[in-house]
Amino acid sequence: MPTKNSSRTIVQIEGCNGSWFTLSGPGMGKEGVFLGTNVEGIYDAPVKTIYTEHANQIGASFAGVKNLKRDIVFGVTIGDTDNSDWQKNDSEWRKAWSYTKDSKLWIETNDSRRYLKLRLAEQPVFRPERDPNLMQVERVGMTCVAADPWWYEEDATGEWISQTGKDSGVVAIENPTDQEVWLKWIFQGPGSWTIPDFSFGDDRFENPVAHANRGIQMPAMLPGAKWVVDTDPMEDTLRDTNGSQIWSLMRGKDFLYPIPPYTERTELPVSVTGSVAGAGIQVRIPRTWSRPWGLQ
């Protein structure tokens, strides 16, 4: 039974073409589309544990965890609305989906709002029992794939602005999620910035103590330049917002460490030399979760 603190979950689709559909919760069906039952694949992110074994070993040895893509299956009921018939609403729903571009499944509860990036994995399933143009309603089955299995909230941010062009300060970060996150840094020239890459006790490179206060001095920037650092090893480490190819300026130096799950508020040091008063740096902290709600 619902409790006095319960509230209806809001489920929405943000189409790859920018359209919006509210499938469940307040406003549901305004666009003629309602969420069905037995939704599959939205809860814990799928994983596969990896074990190795040799001929004379008793049991096996743990070798890691592989995060897998999600397969999402759900159905919708599409009907007419006051200003549009079933066929029009069905067409708008289909135009919101692509095999090559992301749509977003948004889920909002009373304490979070997160999205999952989806694409069609196969064609929508349509098996009408009656003429939908006569009945003005029909069910459509959706099979989607989330190549990135994480649920996202909007990034958190922090910033620091230089007062002299040659000074240091701190930016505050935290990671309240159940997943490690990789920071993004955005900063401007002229000058040379030093950006933190603390290990937070991580021993993946066998240097948790030596790298406890690790920092990377960035290449010198020209006036007016604006650079973006993405510490995620699966992304380009360094890029210029004007499109110039600058990754080679790193000369083999790279960022090594993510922010661990459930890291409390921490102040990270940043500094700049050879710059001007008013030059700034922003840190963006992704919010990635394995579930559409909870785990705070």
C-alpha positions in Angstrom: 0.0 0.0 0.0 1.3 3.5 -0.7 2.6 5.4 2.4 2.2 9.0 3.3 5.7 9.6 1.9 5.2 7.8 -1.4 4.9 9.6 -4.7 4.3 8.6 -8.3 7.5 7.9 -10.3 7.8 10.1 -13.4 9.0 8.3 -16.5 9.8 10.3 -19.6 11.4 9.8 -23.0 13.6 12.6 -24.5 13.7 11.7 -28.2 16.8 11.8 -30.3 15.0 14.6 -32.2 14.4 16.6 -29.1 10.7 15.6 -28.6 9.4 14.7 -25.1 6.9 12.0 -23.9 5.6 11.5 -20.4 4.9 7.8 -20.1 4.0 7.6 -16.4 3.4 10.0 -13.5 1.9 13.4 -13.6 1.1 14.5 -17.2 1.3 10.9 -18.5 -0.3 10.3 -21.8 -0.4 14.0 -22.8 1.3 13.0 -26.1 -0.8 9.9 -26.4 1.8 7.4 -25.2 1.5 5.4 -21.9 4.0 3.0 -20.3 3.1 -0.7 -20.2 4.0 -3.2 -17.5 6.9 -5.7 -17.1 9.7 -3.3 -17.9 13.0 -5.2 -18.2 16.6 -4.1 -17.8 16.4 -0.8 -15.9 17.6 -1.8 -12.5 21.1 -2.9 -11.5 23.7 -2.5 -14.3 24.6 -5.9 -15.8 28.0 -7.3 -15.0 30.0 -10.4 -15.7 32.6 -11.6 -13.1 35.7 -13.0 -14.6 37.6 -15.9 -13.1 40.7 -17.8 -14.3 41.8 -21.3 -13.4 44.6 -23.7 -14.4 44.8 -27.4 -14.6 45.9 -28.2 -11.0 44.1 -25.3 -9.2 41.5 -25.8 -6.6 38.6 -23.6 -7.6 39.4 -20.4 -9.5 41.0 -17.0 -9.1 39.1 -13.7 -9.4 40.3 -11.7 -12.4 37.9 -8.8 -12.6 34.4 -7.5 -13.4 33.2 -6.6 -16.9 30.4 -4.0 -17.2 28.0 -5.0 -19.9 25.6 -3.2 -22.1 22.0 -3.1 -21.0 19.1 -4.6 -23.0 15.9 -2.7 -22.2 12.5 -4.1 -23.1 9.2 -2.3 -22.5 5.9 -1.7 -24.1 3.8 1.3 -24.7 0.1 1.9 -25.4 -0.4 4.6 -28.0 -3.8 6.2 -28.5 -5.4 9.4 -29.8 -5.4 12.7 -27.9 -7.7 15.8 -28.0 -5.7 17.3 -30.9 -4.2 14.4 -32.6 -5.2 10.9 -33.8 -3.5 7.6 -33.1 -1.6 7.5 -36.3 0.0 10.9 -35.8 1.0 10.1 -32.2 2.4 6.8 -33.3 4.5 8.5 -35.9 5.8 11.1 -33.5 6.8 8.3 -31.1 8.7 6.4 -33.8 10.5 9.6 -34.9 11.9 10.0 -31.4 14.0 6.8 -31.8 17.0 5.9 -33.9 19.5 3.0 -34.3 22.4 5.4 -34.4 21.5 8.3 -32.2 20.7 8.4 -28.4 17.3 9.0 -26.9 17.1 9.4 -23.1 14.9 7.5 -20.6 14.4 9.8 -17.7 13.2 8.5 -14.3 12.4 11.0 -11.5 11.5 10.1 -7.9 11.2 12.4 -4.9 14.9 12.5 -4.4 16.6 12.0 -7.8 16.2 12.6 -11.5 18.4 10.4 -13.7 18.6 9.4 -17.4 19.8 6.4 -19.4 20.9 6.7 -23.0 19.0 4.4 -25.3 19.0 3.4 -29.0 16.8 1.0 -30.8 18.3 -2.5 -30.8 15.7 -3.8 -33.3 12.5 -2.6 -34.9 9.5 -1.9 -32.7 7.0 -4.8 -32.5 3.5 -4.1 -33.7 0.9 -6.9 -33.7 -2.5 -5.3 -33.9 -5.5 -7.5 -32.9 -7.9 -5.0 -34.5 -7.7 -2.1 -36.8 -5.9 0.6 -34.8 -7.2 3.4 -37.1 -10.7 2.3 -36.1 -10.0 1.7 -32.4 -7.5 4.7 -32.2 -5.3 2.7 -29.8 -2.6 0.0 -30.0 0.3 -1.5 -28.2 3.9 -1.2 -29.4 6.9 -3.3 -28.0 10.3 -1.6 -27.7 13.6 -3.4 -27.6 16.4 -1.0 -26.8 20.1 -1.1 -26.0 22.1 1.1 -23.6 25.7 0.7 -24.7 26.6 2.9 -21.7 24.9 1.1 -18.8 25.0 3.9 -16.3 22.2 6.2 -15.1 23.3 9.8 -15.1 22.3 12.9 -13.1 23.4 16.4 -14.1 27.1 17.0 -13.5 28.1 18.8 -10.3 30.6 21.6 -10.8 33.2 23.6 -8.8 35.4 26.5 -9.9 38.3 28.7 -8.8 39.4 32.1 -10.2 42.9 33.4 -10.1 43.4 36.8 -8.4 46.9 37.5 -9.7 47.7 35.1 -12.6 50.3 33.4 -10.4 48.6 31.8 -7.4 46.9 28.7 -6.1 43.6 27.7 -4.7 41.2 24.8 -4.2 38.1 23.4 -5.8 35.7 21.2 -3.9 34.5 17.8 -5.2 32.5 14.9 -3.9 31.2 11.7 -5.3 27.9 10.5 -3.6 27.3 7.8 -6.2 28.0 4.0 -6.1 30.4 4.3 -9.1 33.9 5.7 -9.6 33.8 8.9 -11.7 36.4 10.6 -13.9 36.7 14.4 -13.5 36.6 16.9 -16.4 38.5 20.1 -16.2 37.9 23.3 -18.2 40.4 26.1 -18.0 41.6 29.1 -20.0 44.9 30.7 -21.0 47.3 32.2 -20.9 49.6 30.3 -18.6 50.2 26.9 -17.3 47.9 25.1 -14.9 48.6 22.3 -12.5 45.7 19.9 -12.1 45.4 17.3 -9.3 45.3 13.5 -10.0 45.2 12.1 -6.5 45.2 8.3 -6.0 42.7 8.3 -3.2 44.4 5.1 -2.0 43.9 3.4 -5.4 46.6 0.8 -6.0 45.9 0.0 -9.6 49.3 1.4 -10.5 50.9 0.2 -7.3 51.6 3.7 -6.2 48.8 4.6 -3.8 51.1 6.5 -1.3 53.5 8.1 -3.8 50.5 9.3 -5.9 48.5 10.5 -2.9 49.0 14.1 -3.9 49.9 13.7 -7.5 49.5 16.6 -9.8 50.0 17.2 -13.5 51.5 20.4 -14.9 49.7 21.2 -18.2 51.4 22.7 -21.2 51.6 26.5 -21.5 48.5 28.0 -23.1 48.2 31.1 -25.4 45.9 34.0 -24.5 42.3 33.3 -25.4 42.8 29.5 -25.4 40.3 27.3 -23.7 41.1 23.7 -23.0 39.2 20.7 -21.8 40.8 17.8 -19.9 38.8 14.5 -19.6 40.5 12.2 -17.2 38.5 9.2 -18.4 41.0 6.8 -20.1 38.3 5.9 -22.7 38.1 9.6 -23.9 40.5 12.1 -25.5 42.5 13.4 -22.6 43.1 17.0 -23.9 41.2 19.0 -26.5 40.9 22.7 -27.5 37.4 24.0 -27.7 38.2 25.6 -31.0 38.9 22.2 -32.5 42.7 22.4 -32.7 44.6 19.0 -32.2 46.6 19.5 -29.0 46.7 16.0 -27.4 50.3 15.5 -28.4 51.3 18.4 -26.1 50.8 16.0 -23.2 54.0 14.2 -24.2 52.9 10.9 -22.8 51.7 12.2 -19.5 48.2 11.0 -18.5 45.7 11.1 -15.7 45.4 7.9 -13.9 42.8 8.0 -11.1 39.1 8.3 -10.8 37.2 9.6 -7.7 36.1 6.5 -5.7 32.4 5.8 -4.9 31.0 7.6 -1.9 33.9 10.1 -1.6 32.9 12.8 0.8 33.5 16.5 0.2 37.2 17.0 -0.6 39.2 20.1 -1.6 41.6 19.6 -4.4 44.5 22.1 -5.1 44.9 23.9 -8.4 47.4 26.5 -9.4 48.4 28.6 -12.4 51.5 30.5 -13.5 52.1 33.0 -16.3 48.4 33.9 -16.5 46.3 37.0 -15.7 44.0 38.0 -12.9 40.5 36.6 -13.6 41.7 33.4 -15.3 39.6 30.5 -14.1 39.3 26.7 -14.0 36.1 24.6 -13.6 35.8 21.0 -12.6 32.9 18.9 -13.7 32.0 15.9 -11.6 29.8 13.3 -13.4 27.0 11.6 -11.4 26.9 8.0 -12.6 24.7 5.4 -10.9 24.0 1.7 -11.4 20.3 2.1 -10.6 17.6 4.6 -11.7 17.0 5.7 -8.1 18.5 5.2 -4.6 22.0 4.2 -3.5 22.7 7.6 -2.0 
